[in-house]
Amino acid sequence: MKGNMKNRFLIIVVLISLYFAGCSPANAVLTPEYKNKKISRQNLTIIRLFEEPSIDNTSDVIDDLGEGEPTEVYLSYFDKTFTTSFRNSSCFDKIYLVKNISQTNLEKRELAVNSREKMKMLLPKDSIRIENDSIKTDYLLFVDKLKIHRTAGSSGSWIGTMHTGGSFPTLYHQINFVFWDNKQGKIISYGHVEDESIVIFAMTKSNWEFVIQGLTKKILAYSPFVNPYLDY
């Protein structure tokens, strides 16, 4: 009898958790004007606003991505992998990456992600087209505030005949983004996305690649840019 009561209690807790997870506010916004648009085969410039990501697990960077100063090692890997992932999405013809951008015609803007959350990012003013020697495309992607950490696994515990609470180590990434229509001078979409890679045995470079590719797919999911080969 006690075992049945415990199992029923656990089921109720799971159902309540799923209900509230379903009610969680969205973490990104595709503006109404672009919801029904399908855009493909354009050129894109990725503008990395952050100079340094926030990395809690710097020792993993050295172990998996190579020797050197952890931030520099990671940024070199991120720039290449993030850009390649967008290039492989087949949404765009050409992809460019800009690491430094003049702040002329840029301003700190605050955007409401949902009813509970706002984000701030350095962006163009409305109706402004950003164009210089390194930016000549009609579409821009601003990315900022990249956060990285890894959680340790846990063995879990037993409640009666049910095992609960166990987990594998997990690598997490989170990043803020804004897609900008550089022809019209307006925001296409914005917000933050996060992705994770579960470490089954030992963490390797493939875990880092997987989670960065996951960020790419989730950013594109909040956009009108069409990729016919991927299921978002």
N, C-alpha and C positions, 0 to 999 in steps of 0.2 A: 504493500500500500504506500509506504513512504517513498519507494522508488518511483512509483507511478506519479505521485504528487510532484516530485522533483523534476521528472521529465516534462510534465504539463507546465510547470513554472518556467522551465527553460524555453519551451515552445512559445509561450506567451511573451517572454522577453525578446526572443528573436523577431516575432511578428511586430511588436511595438517598435523595435529598432528599424525594421524594414519600412514601416509606415513613416517614421520621421525622416528616414533617409530619402524616401520618395518625395517628401515635402520640403527638402532642402532647396534653398534658392539656387538658381543657375549661377555659375561663376564666370559667364561670358555672355556677350550681347552681339547679335547680328542686327544691324540697324534695319528698320522696316523697308527702306528703299531698296535694299540689296537682297531681301529674302527670296524673291522670286527670280533673281537674275542668275544666269549661268555664264561664267566668264572663263575662257580657256586660251591657251597658247599665247599668253602675254609675257612680258619680261618683268622681273621682280627684283627690287633692291632690298636686302635685309640690312637694317640699321641697328647695330648693337650699341645701345646706350650705356650699358654698364661697363665699367673698366675692370671690375673684379666681381666674380660671383661670391656668394656666401657658401663656403664649403665647410661642413662640420667634420667630415671624415677625410682629412687631407692625406692620411697615411694610405688610404685605399687608392688615392690618385697615383701615388708613387708605385705602389705594388702592381697596379693594373695598367697604367697608362705610360709609365716610364719615369726615369730619374730626372731630377731637376727641381726647381722651385714649383711647388704644387699648383699655385694659381696659373703660372705661365704654361705649365704642362697641360693643365685642364683646358685653358682657353684655346690653345692650339688645337686640341682634340675637338672641342666643342665647335669652333668655327668651321672646321672641315666637315665634321659629321652632320651638323645642323644644316649647313648649306647643301651638302650632298643629298640629304634626306628630302629636302624640298625639290632639288633637281630631279630626283628619282620619282617624284610624285606624278610627273607628266602633266601637271597643271600649268607649267610655265615653260616657255622656250629657253630663256636664259635667266640665270640667278647671279646676282652680284652681292657681295658683302662689304659693308662700310663699317669701320670700327670707330672712326672719329668723324663727327659732323659739326659744322659751324652752328652756333646757337642763334644766328641771325634768322629772324622769322620763326623762331621757336619760342614757346612759352610753356610754363608749368600749368597743366590743365588737370582738373579733377573730374572724373567720370564715375557715374553711379553704376556699379556692376549689378546690384540688386537692391532690394529695400533695406538691407543691412550693411552693405559694404560699398565703399568708394575706393578708387585707385587714382594715384597721381602719376603723371608721366609728362616728360618734355616732348611736346608735339608741335606741328605747324599750326599757325593760326588758320581759322576758317577761310576758305576761298583762296588760299595761298598754294602755288605750285613750287615745290622744292626742286631746284635744278642747278647743278654745278658740274665741275669736271668729273666727279665720281658718282653723281646721281643723275641719270637721264631717262629713267623708266616712268611709266604711267602708274605703277603700283608700288607701294612701299610697305614694308613690315618693320615696325619698331618693336624691339624686345628689350626688356629691362628687368632688374631685380630677380636674377636667377638664384634660387636657393637649392642646396643639395645636402642631403644627410642620409645616413643609413641607420636602420633600427636593428637591434640584435634579435635573434630568434629566442623563443621560449619553449620549454618542454610541455607546458600545459598541466592540467590536473584532471582527476577523475571524480565525477559526481555520480555515485551509483555505478551503473554500467556505461555511462556516457563520458567520452573524453572531450574536454573543452579547453579553450584558451591557448593551445599550442600554435606556434607560428614559425615561419622561416625568416632568416634575415632578409631585409628588403632595402633596396636602393631607391630613394625618392628624389625627384626633380620637380620644381615648380618655377614658372616664369610668367611675367606679365607681357601682354602683347597688344598691339594696335595695328590693324590693317588700314592703310591710308590710300584713298583714291587721289592720286596726284594729278589727274586730269581735272577733276571736279573740285579738288581742294576740300575734301570732307572725309570723315571717318566711315569706314566700311563695317568694322567690327572691333571689339576690344574685350579685355578681361584678363583672367589668369587661368592657366591650365596646369595640371600636374599629372605625372605618370610615375609608375613604379616598375621595378624589375625584381622579382623574387629570386633569391639566391638559394638554389637547391643544395649544391655541394660547396663550391668555393666561388667567390666573386672573381670575374674575369672581365676583359675588355668588352666582351659580348653583352654583358649586363649594362654597361654604360651606353653602348650603341643602341640597344633595345629601348632604353628609357628615353633617349634623345629622339629617336624615331617616333616614339609614342607622343611626345610633345608636338612634333610636326603634324601628325595625323589629327590631333585634337584641335590645334590651331586652325587647320584647314576645314575641320568640321563646322567651325563658326565663320564661314566665308562663302562667297558665291563662286569660288574657284573650283572648277570641275576636274576631278580625277576619276576617269572611267575604270580604273584598274584596282582601286582600293575600296573596301567596305568600311566606312567610318562608323 
